[in-house]
Amino acid sequence: MREYSLRWEAYQLKQLSQEAAIASLAWANQTVQATTGGKHPKPKYKSFDKFFDREKAETKIRQQYGDTYAIQHSKKETAAKVFLDRYEEYQRLKKAGRIDPNAWKREEAD
C-alpha cells in the first residue's frame, strides 16, 4: 500500500508538471488575447503566478500524503521577510525607549 501511495503521489506531481506546461502555453495565448479596458487594454493577469500557482497546487498534493517537507521560498522572499521582522523589532524597541534614533549624530560629532 505504501508503494502504491508513493507511486500515486509521483503520478500526480508528474500531471502537475504537464499542467504547468499547458498553463504556460495558455499564459502566452492569454497575454495576446485576454485584456481588460477599452481604449488602453491591459492584460487580465499581471503575472504568471496569478494565472497558475504551481506552489499552491503542489502543496495541496503533498499535504494529501502527509509529506512534512516545506517548499523552499526564493531568496528574495526570505530577505524581505527578514527585513520586515527586523523593522518590526526596531519599531518595538524604539517605542519601548531602548533605541535612540539620533545616536549616529552624536557619534559623528565626537
C-alpha positions as CSV (number, residue, x, y, z in Angstrom):
1,M,0.0,0.0,0.0
2,R,2.9,2.4,0.8
3,E,4.4,1.9,-2.6
4,Y,1.1,2.4,-4.3
5,S,0.6,5.7,-2.4
6,L,4.1,6.8,-3.3
7,R,3.6,6.0,-7.0
8,W,0.2,7.8,-7.0
9,E,1.8,10.9,-5.5
10,A,4.6,10.8,-8.1
11,Y,1.9,10.4,-10.9
12,Q,0.0,13.4,-9.6
13,L,3.2,15.5,-9.4
14,K,4.0,14.5,-13.0
15,Q,0.5,15.6,-14.0
16,L,1.1,18.9,-12.3
17,S,4.2,19.4,-14.4
18,Q,2.2,18.8,-17.5
19,E,-0.5,21.2,-16.3
20,A,2.2,23.8,-15.7
21,A,3.4,23.3,-19.3
22,I,-0.1,23.7,-20.6
23,A,-0.7,26.7,-18.4
24,S,2.5,28.3,-19.8
25,L,1.1,28.0,-23.3
26,A,-2.2,29.3,-22.2
27,W,-0.5,32.2,-20.5
28,A,1.3,33.1,-23.7
29,N,-2.0,33.0,-25.5
30,Q,-3.8,34.9,-22.8
31,T,-1.3,37.8,-22.9
32,V,-2.1,38.3,-26.5
33,Q,-5.9,37.9,-26.3
34,A,-7.4,38.4,-22.9
35,T,-7.3,42.1,-21.9
36,T,-9.4,44.4,-19.9
37,G,-10.2,48.0,-20.6
38,G,-11.4,49.7,-23.7
39,K,-9.1,52.3,-25.2
40,H,-6.0,51.2,-23.3
41,P,-6.2,47.4,-22.9
42,K,-4.2,45.8,-20.2
43,P,-3.6,42.1,-19.6
44,K,-6.1,40.4,-17.4
45,Y,-3.4,38.7,-15.3
46,K,-0.3,40.7,-14.3
47,S,1.9,37.7,-13.7
48,F,2.1,34.0,-14.5
49,D,1.9,33.2,-10.8
50,K,-1.6,34.8,-10.6
51,F,-2.6,32.8,-13.6
52,F,-1.3,29.4,-12.4
53,D,0.0,28.9,-8.8
54,R,2.1,25.8,-9.1
55,E,3.4,26.1,-5.5
56,K,-0.1,26.1,-4.1
57,A,-1.1,23.1,-6.2
58,E,2.0,21.1,-5.3
59,T,1.5,21.8,-1.6
60,K,-2.1,20.6,-1.8
61,I,-0.9,17.3,-3.4
62,R,1.8,16.8,-0.9
63,Q,-0.5,17.5,2.1
64,Q,-2.8,14.7,0.9
65,Y,0.1,12.3,1.5
66,G,1.3,13.8,4.8
67,D,4.7,14.9,3.4
68,T,6.4,17.1,6.0
69,Y,8.8,18.9,3.8
70,A,8.4,22.6,3.2
71,I,8.6,24.1,-0.2
72,Q,11.7,26.4,-0.3
73,H,11.0,30.1,-0.8
74,S,13.1,32.2,-3.0
75,K,16.0,34.2,-1.5
76,K,14.1,37.4,-2.4
77,E,11.1,36.4,-0.3
78,T,13.3,35.3,2.5
79,A,15.3,38.5,2.5
80,A,12.0,40.5,2.5
81,K,10.7,38.6,5.5
82,V,13.9,39.0,7.4
83,F,13.9,42.8,6.7
84,L,10.2,43.1,7.8
85,D,10.9,41.1,11.0
86,R,13.9,43.3,11.8
87,Y,12.0,46.5,11.1
88,E,9.1,45.4,13.4
89,E,11.6,44.6,16.1
90,Y,13.3,48.0,15.6
91,Q,9.9,49.8,15.9
92,R,9.1,47.8,19.1
93,L,12.4,48.7,20.7
94,K,12.2,52.3,19.6
95,K,8.7,52.5,21.2
96,A,10.0,51.0,24.4
97,G,12.7,53.6,24.5
98,R,15.6,51.2,24.1
99,I,16.8,52.7,20.8
100,D,18.0,56.2,20.3
101,P,17.4,57.2,16.7
102,N,19.7,60.2,17.0
103,A,22.7,58.3,18.3
104,W,24.5,58.4,15.0
105,K,24.5,62.2,15.1
106,R,26.4,62.2,18.4
107,E,29.0,59.7,17.1
108,E,29.8,62.0,14.2
109,A,30.3,65.0,16.5
110,D,32.9,63.1,18.5
